[in-house]
Amino acid sequence: MQAVIVYDSLTGNTRQAANYLADELYRAGIGSNLFKVSELNEKAVTEADLVVIGSWTDGLLVVGQKPGRHKRFKQLLPQLGGKRCAVYCTFAVNPGKTLEKLTKTVEAHGGQVIGGMTIRRDDLEGGAAELANRIVTAV
Ligand SMILES: Cc1cc2nc3c(=O)[nH]c(=O)nc-3n(C[C@H](O)[C@H](O)[C@H](O)COP(=O)(O)O)c2cc1C
């Protein structure tokens, strides 16, 4: 099984979570290709069995949260053609409805969201391990 992990990251946390997730998925027998959303290889998406989409939380800490650079993210994300997808967002204090909003975006691009997780930035490794567990259970 092959996965693509596509993420946007401003200060590196969401990228780091993607790296941890790739390590965990590898242990479970799932290989991953990682891409920034701005450098995504659409062929890799077409060939993947699973697409994981990661974003960071942008807002006023406890209100108005949404995926970071959401408009740009929506423009850059390709059509996902019924692919199985998982979503995650990293956050500092409170992710609000960021994950739900990211899920809607992925579904609007044709992705079938099978699960997701909010990952607190002070435990990226633990969060990524839990997300990998959820993904492995769901696929
Ligand atoms: C402009 C800006 C707004 C943010 N707003 C929130 C917020 O509303 N709630 C929250 O929990 N974290 C918020 N954060 C924290 C980030 O979501 C968190 O640090 C995240 O892990 C950053 O991911 P990155 O390092 O991949 O860019 C904000 C960060 C920035 C830079």
The ligand as an SDF file (V2000), in Angstrom:
LIG
                    3D

 31 33  0  0  0  0  0  0  0  0999 V2000
   -0.9660   33.3930   12.2140 C   0  0  0  0  0  0  0  0  0  0  0  0
   -1.1670   32.2100   13.1380 C   0  0  0  0  0  0  0  0  0  0  0  0
   -2.3880   32.0010   13.7290 C   0  0  0  0  0  0  0  0  0  0  0  0
   -2.5850   30.9020   14.5930 C   0  0  0  0  0  0  0  0  0  0  0  0
   -3.8020   30.7000   15.1620 N   0  0  0  0  0  0  0  0  0  0  0  0
   -3.9990   29.6560   16.0010 C   0  0  0  0  0  0  0  0  0  0  0  0
   -5.2730   29.4340   16.5920 C   0  0  0  0  0  0  0  0  0  0  0  0
   -6.2300   30.1660   16.3860 O   0  0  0  0  0  0  0  0  0  0  0  0
   -5.4210   28.3760   17.4480 N   0  0  0  0  0  0  0  0  0  0  0  0
   -4.3820   27.5280   17.7160 C   0  0  0  0  0  0  0  0  0  0  0  0
   -4.5610   26.5810   18.4950 O   0  0  0  0  0  0  0  0  0  0  0  0
   -3.1590   27.6890   17.1510 N   0  0  0  0  0  0  0  0  0  0  0  0
   -2.9520   28.7320   16.3000 C   0  0  0  0  0  0  0  0  0  0  0  0
   -1.7180   28.9370   15.7320 N   0  0  0  0  0  0  0  0  0  0  0  0
   -0.6390   27.9720   16.0130 C   0  0  0  0  0  0  0  0  0  0  0  0
   -0.3590   27.0470   14.8330 C   0  0  0  0  0  0  0  0  0  0  0  0
   -1.5330   26.4810   14.3030 O   0  0  0  0  0  0  0  0  0  0  0  0
    0.5610   25.9230   15.2910 C   0  0  0  0  0  0  0  0  0  0  0  0
    1.7400   26.4620   15.8310 O   0  0  0  0  0  0  0  0  0  0  0  0
    0.8780   24.9920   14.1460 C   0  0  0  0  0  0  0  0  0  0  0  0
    1.4720   23.8250   14.6470 O   0  0  0  0  0  0  0  0  0  0  0  0
    1.7870   25.6510   13.1300 C   0  0  0  0  0  0  0  0  0  0  0  0
    2.0770   24.7350   12.1260 O   0  0  0  0  0  0  0  0  0  0  0  0
    3.3200   24.9370   11.1670 P   0  0  0  0  0  0  0  0  0  0  0  0
    4.5440   24.9740   12.0500 O   0  0  0  0  0  0  0  0  0  0  0  0
    3.2920   23.7530   10.2780 O   0  0  0  0  0  0  0  0  0  0  0  0
    3.1250   26.2230   10.4390 O   0  0  0  0  0  0  0  0  0  0  0  0
   -1.5070   30.0230   14.8780 C   0  0  0  0  0  0  0  0  0  0  0  0
   -0.2580   30.2530   14.2800 C   0  0  0  0  0  0  0  0  0  0  0  0
   -0.0880   31.3240   13.4080 C   0  0  0  0  0  0  0  0  0  0  0  0
    1.2650   31.5360   12.7780 C   0  0  0  0  0  0  0  0  0  0  0  0
  1  2  1  0
  2  3  1  0
  2 30  2  0
  3  4  2  0
  4  5  1  0
  4 28  1  0
  5  6  2  0
  6  7  1  0
  6 13  1  0
  7  8  2  0
  7  9  1  0
  9 10  1  0
 10 11  2  0
 10 12  1  0
 12 13  2  0
 13 14  1  0
 14 15  1  0
 14 28  1  0
 15 16  1  0
 16 17  1  0
 16 18  1  0
 18 19  1  0
 18 20  1  0
 20 21  1  0
 20 22  1  0
 22 23  1  0
 23 24  1  0
 24 25  2  0
 24 26  1  0
 24 27  1  0
 28 29  2  0
 29 30  1  0
 30 31  1  0
M  END
$$$$
